[in-house]
Amino acid sequence: MSDKFISIKKAAELLGVTPLTLRNWDKNGKFKAMRHPINNYRVYKSESVDKLLKDMETAVFTRSTKKVKKLQIKHE
């Protein structure tokens, strides 16, 4: 297999999630994995992981620049 594909363990490390999270994302269709033709292990395209990582960073940056309103509770 070429360097175009990475293992679930390596993808999880790069994305900062657990391999179980990636399995759940694959199962739910959120981030689909490909299967190795010989052993049927999940593998991910390097480009797909890079794109998701950039999307995650953009989402965190966008969310951190918006003003967040805090819930104020008034006691009677």
C-alpha positions as CSV (number, residue, x, y, z in Angstrom):
1,M,0.0,0.0,0.0
2,S,1.3,3.4,-0.9
3,D,1.8,6.5,1.4
4,K,-1.5,7.9,0.1
5,F,-3.3,6.0,2.7
6,I,-2.9,6.1,6.5
7,S,-4.1,3.7,9.2
8,I,-6.9,4.5,11.6
9,K,-4.5,4.9,14.5
10,K,-2.4,7.5,12.6
11,A,-5.5,9.3,11.4
12,A,-6.9,9.4,15.0
13,E,-3.6,10.9,16.3
14,L,-3.5,13.6,13.6
15,L,-7.2,14.6,14.3
16,G,-6.9,14.4,18.0
17,V,-9.6,11.8,18.5
18,T,-9.7,8.1,19.3
19,P,-9.8,5.3,16.8
20,L,-13.2,4.4,18.3
21,T,-14.5,7.9,17.3
22,L,-13.3,7.4,13.8
23,R,-15.1,4.0,13.7
24,N,-18.3,5.7,14.9
25,W,-17.9,8.5,12.3
26,D,-17.5,5.8,9.6
27,K,-20.5,3.9,10.8
28,N,-22.6,7.0,10.9
29,G,-21.4,8.3,7.5
30,K,-19.7,11.4,8.9
31,F,-16.2,10.5,7.8
32,K,-16.1,7.4,5.7
33,A,-13.1,5.1,5.6
34,M,-11.8,3.0,2.8
35,R,-11.0,-0.6,3.3
36,H,-7.6,-2.3,2.7
37,P,-8.1,-4.9,0.0
38,I,-6.2,-7.7,1.8
39,N,-7.0,-7.3,5.5
40,N,-10.2,-5.2,5.3
41,Y,-8.8,-2.7,7.9
42,R,-10.0,0.9,7.7
43,V,-7.6,3.3,6.0
44,Y,-8.0,6.9,5.2
45,K,-6.7,9.0,2.3
46,S,-4.1,11.5,3.5
47,E,-5.8,14.3,1.6
48,S,-9.1,13.6,3.3
49,V,-7.5,13.7,6.8
50,D,-5.7,16.9,5.9
51,K,-9.0,18.5,4.6
52,L,-10.9,17.5,7.8
53,L,-8.1,18.8,10.0
54,K,-8.2,22.2,8.2
55,D,-12.0,22.3,8.4
56,M,-11.8,21.5,12.2
57,E,-9.2,24.3,12.7
58,T,-11.4,26.8,10.7
59,A,-14.4,25.9,12.8
60,V,-12.6,26.4,16.1
61,F,-11.2,29.7,14.9
62,T,-14.6,30.9,13.7
63,R,-16.3,29.8,16.9
64,S,-13.7,31.5,19.1
65,T,-14.0,34.9,17.3
66,K,-17.8,35.1,17.7
67,K,-19.2,36.6,20.9
68,V,-20.7,34.1,23.2
69,K,-23.7,35.0,25.3
70,K,-23.8,33.6,28.7
71,L,-26.9,32.4,30.3
72,Q,-27.8,34.6,33.2
73,I,-29.9,33.0,35.9
74,K,-31.7,35.3,38.3
75,H,-32.7,33.9,41.7
76,E,-36.0,35.1,43.2
